[in-house]
């Protein structure tokens, strides 16, 4: 589990803040990276945007494999092999 970091950032005239280095490092955020902000009531949760997108994708796909009959790793491997064969025949 990631350690809890409590820090402050000053809001500048254009609404910008500088994220403390330790927080950027823990979130894996570098220059040019994007963040996702989720506001709930009086709290804001900030996440690395790539991590947030992956979590949303995983949540949306939850249970879909079982619905299509993919219940074991062998089922998945068989599907991958089948798709590869189809692609090679094109």
N, CA, C and O atoms as a printed pandas DataFrame, in Angstrom:
     atom_number atom_name residue_name chain_id  residue_number  x_coord  y_coord  z_coord
0              1         N          UNK        A               1    0.836   -1.181    0.000
1              2        CA          UNK        A               1    0.000    0.000    0.000
2              3         C          UNK        A               1    0.876    1.238    0.000
3              4         O          UNK        A               1    1.878    1.296    0.713
4              5         N          UNK        A               2    0.500    2.237   -0.804
5              6        CA          UNK        A               2    1.276    3.472   -0.891
6              7         C          UNK        A               2    1.166    4.242    0.419
7              8         O          UNK        A               2    0.140    4.211    1.099
8              9         N          UNK        A               3    2.238    4.921    0.749
9             10        CA          UNK        A               3    2.209    5.684    1.998
10            11         C          UNK        A               3    1.376    6.943    1.828
11            12         O          UNK        A               3    1.294    7.500    0.733
12            13         N          UNK        A               4    0.766    7.385    2.904
13            14        CA          UNK        A               4   -0.037    8.598    2.874
14            15         C          UNK        A               4    0.892    9.811    2.920
15            16         O          UNK        A               4    1.804    9.883    3.743
16            17         N          UNK        A               5    0.639   10.753    2.024
17            18        CA          UNK        A               5    1.410   11.990    1.988
18            19         C          UNK        A               5    0.437   13.138    2.202
19            20         O          UNK        A               5   -0.578   13.230    1.511
20            21         N          UNK        A               6    0.731   13.992    3.131
21            22        CA          UNK        A               6   -0.084   15.187    3.355
22            23         C          UNK        A               6    0.816   16.382    3.072
23            24         O          UNK        A               6    1.869   16.537    3.689
24            25         N          UNK        A               7    0.396   17.215    2.143
25            26        CA          UNK        A               7    1.194   18.383    1.771
26            27         C          UNK        A               7    0.250   19.486    1.326
27            28         O          UNK        A               7   -0.953   19.257    1.200
28            29         N          UNK        A               8    0.765   20.645    1.094
29            30        CA          UNK        A               8   -0.032   21.785    0.652
30            31         C          UNK        A               8    0.531   22.337   -0.643
31            32         O          UNK        A               8    1.713   22.176   -0.947
32            33         N          UNK        A               9   -0.348   22.999   -1.409
33            34        CA          UNK        A               9    0.077   23.683   -2.623
34            35         C          UNK        A               9   -0.698   24.990   -2.696
35            36         O          UNK        A               9   -1.891   25.028   -2.396
36            37         N          UNK        A              10   -0.031   26.043   -3.089
37            38        CA          UNK        A              10   -0.652   27.361   -3.196
38            39         C          UNK        A              10   -1.319   27.499   -4.567
39            40         O          UNK        A              10   -0.729   27.145   -5.588
40            41         N          UNK        A              11   -2.544   28.012   -4.585
41            42        CA          UNK        A              11   -3.256   28.247   -5.834
42            43         C          UNK        A              11   -2.821   29.615   -6.366
43            44         O          UNK        A              11   -2.917   30.625   -5.670
44            45         N          UNK        A              12   -2.338   29.628   -7.619
45            46        CA          UNK        A              12   -1.865   30.862   -8.242
46            47         C          UNK        A              12   -3.032   31.583   -8.923
47            48         O          UNK        A              12   -4.160   31.091   -8.913
48            49         N          UNK        A              13   -2.761   32.734   -9.505
49            50        CA          UNK        A              13   -3.824   33.585  -10.059
50            51         C          UNK        A              13   -4.631   32.917  -11.168
51            52         O          UNK        A              13   -5.812   33.226  -11.326
52            53         N          UNK        A              14   -4.033   32.015  -11.938
53            54        CA          UNK        A              14   -4.747   31.333  -13.018
54            55         C          UNK        A              14   -5.327   29.993  -12.553
55            56         O          UNK        A              14   -5.734   29.177  -13.380
56            57         N          UNK        A              15   -5.369   29.763  -11.245
57            58        CA          UNK        A              15   -5.905   28.517  -10.717
58            59         C          UNK        A              15   -4.924   27.364  -10.754
59            60         O          UNK        A              15   -5.316   26.221  -10.523
60            61         N          UNK        A              16   -3.665   27.632  -11.038
61            62        CA          UNK        A              16   -2.652   26.582  -11.155
62            63         C          UNK        A              16   -2.013   26.305   -9.801
63            64         O          UNK        A              16   -1.877   27.190   -8.956
64            65         N          UNK        A              17   -1.622   25.033   -9.625
65            66        CA          UNK        A              17   -0.851   24.647   -8.447
66            67         C          UNK        A              17    0.363   23.846   -8.908
67            68         O          UNK        A              17    0.372   23.291  -10.007
68            69         N          UNK        A              18    1.365   23.792   -8.073
69            70        CA          UNK        A              18    2.515   22.938   -8.328
70            71         C          UNK        A              18    2.402   21.741   -7.400
71            72         O          UNK        A              18    2.334   21.894   -6.180
72            73         N          UNK        A              19    2.383   20.551   -7.981
73            74        CA          UNK        A              19    2.288   19.345   -7.166
74            75         C          UNK        A              19    3.637   19.077   -6.515
75            76         O          UNK        A              19    4.669   19.109   -7.187
76            77         N          UNK        A              20    3.637   18.814   -5.226
77            78        CA          UNK        A              20    4.906   18.493   -4.559
78            79         C          UNK        A              20    5.564   17.272   -5.200
79            80         O          UNK        A              20    4.891   16.342   -5.644
80            81         N          UNK        A              21    6.890   17.299   -5.237
81            82        CA          UNK        A              21    7.675   16.252   -5.892
82            83         C          UNK        A              21    7.331   14.859   -5.372
83            84         O          UNK        A              21    7.183   13.924   -6.159
84            85         N          UNK        A              22    7.205   14.717   -4.077
85            86        CA          UNK        A              22    6.937   13.406   -3.484
86            87         C          UNK        A              22    5.589   12.842   -3.975
87            88         O          UNK        A              22    5.460   11.634   -4.177
88            89         N          UNK        A              23    4.604   13.705   -4.163
89            90        CA          UNK        A              23    3.297   13.268   -4.668
90            91         C          UNK        A              23    3.410   12.895   -6.139
91            92         O          UNK        A              23    2.862   11.876   -6.561
92            93         N          UNK        A              24    4.119   13.710   -6.932
93            94        CA          UNK        A              24    4.317   13.373   -8.356
94            95         C          UNK        A              24    4.995   12.026   -8.498
95            96         O          UNK        A              24    4.619   11.220   -9.349
96            97         N          UNK        A              25    5.989   11.784   -7.669
97            98        CA          UNK        A              25    6.720   10.518   -7.736
98            99         C          UNK        A              25    5.819    9.342   -7.374
99           100         O          UNK        A              25    5.846    8.313   -8.049
100          101         N          UNK        A              26    5.024    9.481   -6.319
101          102        CA          UNK        A              26    4.161    8.382   -5.889
102          103         C          UNK        A              26    3.096    8.074   -6.945
103          104         O          UNK        A              26    2.731    6.914   -7.137
104          105         N          UNK        A              27    2.596    9.112   -7.631
105          106        CA          UNK        A              27    1.578    8.913   -8.661
106          107         C          UNK        A              27    2.177    8.555  -10.019
107          108         O          UNK        A              27    1.444    8.222  -10.950
108          109         N          UNK        A              28    3.490    8.621  -10.138
109          110        CA          UNK        A              28    4.139    8.321  -11.411
110          111         C          UNK        A              28    3.846    9.374  -12.461
111          112         O          UNK        A              28    3.692    9.055  -13.639
112          113         N          UNK        A              29    3.769   10.629  -12.040
113          114        CA          UNK        A              29    3.435   11.736  -12.934
114          115         C          UNK        A              29    4.704   12.509  -13.277
115          116         O          UNK        A              29    5.468   12.904  -12.396
116          117         N          UNK        A              30    4.912   12.715  -14.576
117          118        CA          UNK        A              30    6.063   13.482  -15.030
118          119         C          UNK        A              30    5.620   14.649  -15.886
119          120         O          UNK        A              30    4.426   14.844  -16.113
120          121         N          UNK        A              31    6.567   15.415  -16.355
121          122        CA          UNK        A              31    6.295   16.568  -17.204
122          123         C          UNK        A              31    5.459   16.157  -18.415
123          124         O          UNK        A              31    5.805   15.213  -19.125
124          125         N          UNK        A              32    4.374   16.862  -18.641
125          126        CA          UNK        A              32    3.515   16.599  -19.786
126          127         C          UNK        A              32    2.445   15.551  -19.548
127          128         O          UNK        A              32    1.537   15.408  -20.367
128          129         N          UNK        A              33    2.528   14.811  -18.440
129          130        CA          UNK        A              33    1.508   13.812  -18.131
130          131         C          UNK        A              33    0.207   14.505  -17.739
131          132         O          UNK        A              33    0.199   15.670  -17.342
132          133         N          UNK        A              34   -0.877   13.771  -17.859
133          134        CA          UNK        A              34   -2.190   14.301  -17.503
134          135         C          UNK        A              34   -2.651   13.664  -16.198
135          136         O          UNK        A              34   -2.267   12.543  -15.864
136          137         N          UNK        A              35   -3.481   14.401  -15.470
137          138        CA          UNK        A              35   -4.075   13.883  -14.249
138          139         C          UNK        A              35   -5.594   13.966  -14.372
139          140         O          UNK        A              35   -6.124   14.802  -15.105
140          141         N          UNK        A              36   -6.280   13.096  -13.654
141          142        CA          UNK        A              36   -7.734   13.121  -13.585
142          143         C          UNK        A              36   -8.105   13.593  -12.190
143          144         O          UNK        A              36   -7.577   13.101  -11.193
144          145         N          UNK        A              37   -9.020   14.552  -12.132
145          146        CA          UNK        A              37   -9.503   15.072  -10.855
146          147         C          UNK        A              37  -10.952   14.645  -10.687
147          148         O          UNK        A              37  -11.773   14.829  -11.586
148          149         N          UNK        A              38  -11.258   14.076   -9.532
149          150        CA          UNK        A              38  -12.609   13.627   -9.225
150          151         C          UNK        A              38  -13.060   14.371   -7.979
151          152         O          UNK        A              38  -12.486   14.200   -6.904
152          153         N          UNK        A              39  -14.088   15.196   -8.126
153          154        CA          UNK        A              39  -14.567   16.023   -7.020
154          155         C          UNK        A              39  -15.832   15.395   -6.437
155          156         O          UNK        A              39  -16.819   15.194   -7.144
156          157         N          UNK        A              40  -15.790   15.093   -5.152
157          158        CA          UNK        A              40  -16.940   14.555   -4.435
158          159         C          UNK        A              40  -17.140   15.391   -3.175
159          160         O          UNK        A              40  -16.347   15.341   -2.235
160          161         N          UNK        A              41  -18.224   16.159   -3.187
161          162        CA          UNK        A              41  -18.478   17.022   -2.031
162          163         C          UNK        A              41  -17.351   18.021   -1.864
163          164         O          UNK        A              41  -17.055   18.797   -2.773
164          165         N          UNK        A              42  -16.725   17.998   -0.697
165          166        CA          UNK        A              42  -15.639   18.946   -0.429
166          167         C          UNK        A              42  -14.261   18.313   -0.587
167          168         O          UNK        A              42  -13.274   18.851   -0.085
168          169         N          UNK        A              43  -14.181   17.176   -1.280
169          170        CA          UNK        A              43  -12.903   16.498   -1.473
170          171         C          UNK        A              43  -12.606   16.310   -2.950
171          172         O          UNK        A              43  -13.513   16.108   -3.758
172          173         N          UNK        A              44  -11.335   16.378   -3.290
173          174        CA          UNK        A              44  -10.887   16.118   -4.660
174          175         C          UNK        A              44   -9.881   14.984   -4.618
175          176         O          UNK        A              44   -8.932   15.000   -3.835
176          177         N          UNK        A              45  -10.106   14.002   -5.474
177          178        CA          UNK        A              45   -9.162   12.895   -5.617
178          179         C          UNK        A              45   -8.447   13.108   -6.940
179          180         O          UNK        A              45   -9.088   13.351   -7.963
180          181         N          UNK        A              46   -7.143   13.020   -6.927
181          182        CA          UNK        A              46   -6.352   13.195   -8.144
182          183         C          UNK        A              46   -5.639   11.887   -8.445
183          184         O          UNK        A              46   -5.047   11.265   -7.562
184          185         N          UNK        A              47   -5.708   11.477   -9.716
185          186        CA          UNK        A              47   -5.053   10.239  -10.131
186          187         C          UNK        A              47   -4.296   10.484  -11.426
187          188         O          UNK        A              47   -4.631   11.378  -12.203
188          189         N          UNK        A              48   -3.276    9.676  -11.640
189          190        CA          UNK        A              48   -2.618    9.646  -12.938
190          191         C          UNK        A              48   -3.708    9.272  -13.943
191          192         O          UNK        A              48   -4.385    8.260  -13.762
192          193         N          UNK        A              49   -3.889   10.068  -14.997
193          194        CA          UNK        A              49   -4.985    9.868  -15.946
194          195         C          UNK        A              49   -4.921    8.500  -16.627
195          196         O          UNK        A              49   -5.961    7.899  -16.894
196          197         N          UNK        A              50   -3.733    8.008  -16.909
197          198        CA          UNK        A              50   -3.590    6.700  -17.546
198          199         C          UNK        A              50   -4.065    5.594  -16.602
199          200         O          UNK        A              50   -4.716    4.644  -17.038
200          201         N          UNK        A              51   -3.746    5.713  -15.332
201          202        CA          UNK        A              51   -4.174    4.729  -14.340
202          203         C          UNK        A              51   -5.691    4.780  -14.192
203          204         O          UNK        A              51   -6.344    3.739  -14.112
204          205         N          UNK        A              52   -6.251    5.989  -14.156
205          206        CA          UNK        A              52   -7.704    6.143  -14.035
206          207         C          UNK        A              52   -8.410    5.516  -15.236
207          208         O          UNK        A              52   -9.399    4.803  -15.067
208          209         N          UNK        A              53   -7.917    5.772  -16.432
209          210        CA          UNK        A              53   -8.532    5.212  -17.639
210          211         C          UNK        A              53   -8.505    3.689  -17.603
211          212         O          UNK        A              53   -9.487    3.048  -17.976
212          213         N          UNK        A              54   -7.405    3.105  -17.164
213          214        CA          UNK        A              54   -7.299    1.646  -17.082
214          215         C          UNK        A              54   -8.277    1.090  -16.048
215          216         O          UNK        A              54   -8.900    0.054  -16.281
216          217         N          UNK        A              55   -8.416    1.767  -14.909
217          218        CA          UNK        A              55   -9.359    1.304  -13.891
218          219         C          UNK        A              55  -10.791    1.358  -14.414
219          220         O          UNK        A              55  -11.579    0.454  -14.138
220          221         N          UNK        A              56  -11.136    2.392  -15.158
221          222        CA          UNK        A              56  -12.478    2.511  -15.720
222          223         C          UNK        A              56  -12.725    1.407  -16.756
223          224         O          UNK        A              56  -13.808    0.823  -16.805
224          225         N          UNK        A              57  -11.724    1.133  -17.571
225          226        CA          UNK        A              57  -11.835    0.061  -18.567
226          227         C          UNK        A              57  -12.017   -1.281  -17.880
227          228         O          UNK        A              57  -12.882   -2.067  -18.266
228          229         N          UNK        A              58  -11.210   -1.547  -16.869
229          230        CA          UNK        A              58  -11.313   -2.810  -16.145
230          231         C          UNK        A              58  -12.683   -2.949  -15.491
231          232         O          UNK        A              58  -13.281   -4.024  -15.520
232          233         N          UNK        A              59  -13.179   -1.867  -14.903
233          234        CA          UNK        A              59  -14.494   -1.898  -14.271
234          235         C          UNK        A              59  -15.595   -2.161  -15.277
235          236         O          UNK        A              59  -16.527   -2.919  -15.005
236          237         N          UNK        A              60  -15.490   -1.537  -16.439
237          238        CA          UNK        A              60  -16.487   -1.726  -17.476
238          239         C          UNK        A              60  -16.471   -3.116  -18.074
239          240         O          UNK        A              60  -17.492   -3.597  -18.567
240          241         N          UNK        A              61  -15.330   -3.758  -18.036
241          242        CA          UNK        A              61  -15.191   -5.094  -18.619
242          243         C          UNK        A              61  -15.430   -6.209  -17.592
243          244         O          UNK        A              61  -15.430   -7.392  -17.936
244          245         N          UNK        A              62  -15.632   -5.819  -16.337
245          246        CA          UNK        A              62  -15.823   -6.805  -15.270
246          247         C          UNK        A              62  -16.925   -7.800  -15.631
247          248         O          UNK        A              62  -18.056   -7.403  -15.909
248          249         N          UNK        A              63  -16.602   -9.065  -15.627
249          250        CA          UNK        A              63  -17.579  -10.111  -15.868
250          251         C          UNK        A              63  -17.852  -10.421  -17.337
251          252         O          UNK        A              63  -18.558  -11.384  -17.636
252          253         N          UNK        A              64  -17.312   -9.633  -18.256
253          254        CA          UNK        A              64  -17.590   -9.835  -19.679
254          255         C          UNK        A              64  -16.987  -11.133  -20.212
255          256         O          UNK        A              64  -17.589  -11.780  -21.068
256          257         N          UNK        A              65  -15.824  -11.521  -19.728
257          258        CA          UNK        A              65  -15.186  -12.746  -20.210
258          259         C          UNK        A              65  -16.055  -13.964  -19.890
259          260         O          UNK        A              65  -16.231  -14.845  -20.731
260          261         N          UNK        A              66  -16.587  -14.007  -18.694
261          262        CA          UNK        A              66  -17.428  -15.137  -18.295
262          263         C          UNK        A              66  -18.688  -15.182  -19.151
263          264         O          UNK        A              66  -19.139  -16.263  -19.529
264          265         N          UNK        A              67  -19.263  -14.013  -19.463
265          266        CA          UNK        A              67  -20.466  -13.958  -20.301
266          267         C          UNK        A              67  -20.227  -14.564  -21.679
267          268         O          UNK        A              67  -21.146  -15.115  -22.285
268          269         N          UNK        A              68  -18.996  -14.466  -22.176
269          270        CA          UNK        A              68  -18.680  -15.005  -23.504
270          271         C          UNK        A              68  -18.113  -16.421  -23.443
271          272         O          UNK        A              68  -17.723  -16.982  -24.467
272          273         N          UNK        A              69  -18.068  -16.997  -22.247
273          274        CA          UNK        A              69  -17.601  -18.373  -22.110
274          275         C          UNK        A              69  -16.120  -18.517  -21.827
275          276         O          UNK        A              69  -15.598  -19.631  -21.833
276          277         N          UNK        A              70  -15.432  -17.411  -21.579
277          278        CA          UNK        A              70  -14.005  -17.459  -21.259
278          279         C          UNK        A              70  -13.859  -17.529  -19.743
279          280         O          UNK        A              70  -13.869  -16.508  -19.056
280          281         N          UNK        A              71  -13.722  -18.756  -19.233
281          282        CA          UNK        A              71  -13.690  -18.928  -17.781
282          283         C          UNK        A              71  -12.318  -19.318  -17.249
283          284         O          UNK        A              71  -12.034  -19.127  -16.066
284          285         N          UNK        A              72  -11.471  -19.860  -18.109
285          286        CA          UNK        A              72  -10.148  -20.298  -17.651
286          287         C          UNK        A              72   -9.073  -19.673  -18.539
287          288         O          UNK        A              72   -9.352  -19.121  -19.603
288          289         N          UNK        A              73   -7.851  -19.781  -18.066
289          290        CA          UNK        A              73   -6.724  -19.290  -18.857
290          291         C          UNK        A              73   -6.599  -20.083  -20.158
291          292         O          UNK        A              73   -6.199  -19.537  -21.185
292          293         N          UNK        A              74   -6.939  -21.360  -20.112
293          294        CA          UNK        A              74   -6.897  -22.186  -21.314
294          295         C          UNK        A              74   -7.909  -21.690  -22.347
295          296         O          UNK        A              74   -7.621  -21.686  -23.544
296          297         N          UNK        A              75   -9.101  -21.268  -21.886
297          298        CA          UNK        A              75  -10.115  -20.708  -22.792
298          299         C          UNK        A              75   -9.567  -19.470  -23.505
299          300         O          UNK        A              75   -9.751  -19.293  -24.710
300          301         N          UNK        A              76   -8.900  -18.630  -22.742
301          302        CA          UNK        A              76   -8.349  -17.389  -23.301
302          303         C          UNK        A              76   -7.245  -17.707  -24.298
303          304         O          UNK        A              76   -7.197  -17.121  -25.380
304          305         N          UNK        A              77   -6.358  -18.629  -23.944
305          306        CA          UNK        A              77   -5.270  -19.009  -24.851
306          307         C          UNK        A              77   -5.812  -19.597  -26.150
307          308         O          UNK        A              77   -5.280  -19.336  -27.229
308          309         N          UNK        A              78   -6.876  -20.393  -26.036
309          310        CA          UNK        A              78   -7.476  -20.979  -27.236
310          311         C          UNK        A              78   -8.056  -19.885  -28.130
311          312         O          UNK        A              78   -7.911  -19.946  -29.351
312          313         N          UNK        A              79   -8.709  -18.889  -27.537
313          314        CA          UNK        A              79   -9.265  -17.775  -28.315
314          315         C          UNK        A              79   -8.162  -16.982  -28.994
315          316         O          UNK        A              79   -8.290  -16.614  -30.162
316          317         N          UNK        A              80   -7.085  -16.717  -28.278
317          318        CA          UNK        A              80   -5.958  -15.970  -28.852
318          319         C          UNK        A              80   -5.375  -16.742  -30.035
319          320         O          UNK        A              80   -5.083  -16.154  -31.076
320          321         N          UNK        A              81   -5.208  -18.032  -29.883
321          322        CA          UNK        A              81   -4.680  -18.857  -30.984
322          323         C          UNK        A              81   -5.610  -18.819  -32.189
323          324         O          UNK        A              81   -5.155  -18.714  -33.328
324          325         N          UNK        A              82   -6.906  -18.905  -31.935
325          326        CA          UNK        A              82   -7.897  -18.872  -33.015
326          327         C          UNK        A              82   -7.847  -17.545  -33.773
327          328         O          UNK        A              82   -7.880  -17.527  -35.003
328          329         N          UNK        A              83   -7.769  -16.456  -33.048
329          330        CA          UNK        A              83   -7.715  -15.134  -33.675
330          331         C          UNK        A              83   -6.423  -14.976  -34.473
331          332         O          UNK        A              83   -6.436  -14.441  -35.582
332          333         N          UNK        A              84   -5.315  -15.438  -33.911
333          334        CA          UNK        A              84   -4.039  -15.351  -34.634
334          335         C          UNK        A              84   -4.094  -16.120  -35.943
335          336         O          UNK        A              84   -3.602  -15.641  -36.965
336          337         N          UNK        A              85   -4.686  -17.306  -35.922
337          338        CA          UNK        A              85   -4.823  -18.107  -37.141
338          339         C          UNK        A              85   -5.660  -17.368  -38.183
339          340         O          UNK        A              85   -5.322  -17.361  -39.367
340          341         N          UNK        A              86   -6.739  -16.756  -37.744
341          342        CA          UNK        A              86   -7.612  -16.009  -38.677
342          343         C          UNK        A              86   -6.853  -14.835  -39.304
343          344         O          UNK        A              86   -6.976  -14.575  -40.501
344          345         N          UNK        A              87   -6.072  -14.135  -38.488
345          346        CA          UNK        A              87   -5.310  -12.967  -38.973
346          347         C          UNK        A              87   -4.244  -13.423  -39.960
347          348         O          UNK        A              87   -4.029  -12.761  -40.975
348          349         N          UNK        A              88   -3.585  -14.515  -39.691
349          350        CA          UNK        A              88   -2.538  -15.020  -40.588
350          351         C          UNK        A              88   -3.109  -15.456  -41.934
351          352         O          UNK        A              88   -2.401  -15.426  -42.940
352          353         N          UNK        A              89   -4.365  -15.855  -41.968
353          354        CA          UNK        A              89   -4.997  -16.295  -43.217
354          355         C          UNK        A              89   -5.445  -15.117  -44.081
355          356         O          UNK        A              89   -5.791  -15.308  -45.247
356          357         N          UNK        A              90   -5.444  -13.918  -43.534
357          358        CA          UNK        A              90   -5.891  -12.734  -44.320
358          359         C          UNK        A              90   -4.886  -12.276  -45.327
359          360         O          UNK        A              90   -5.129  -11.305  -46.045
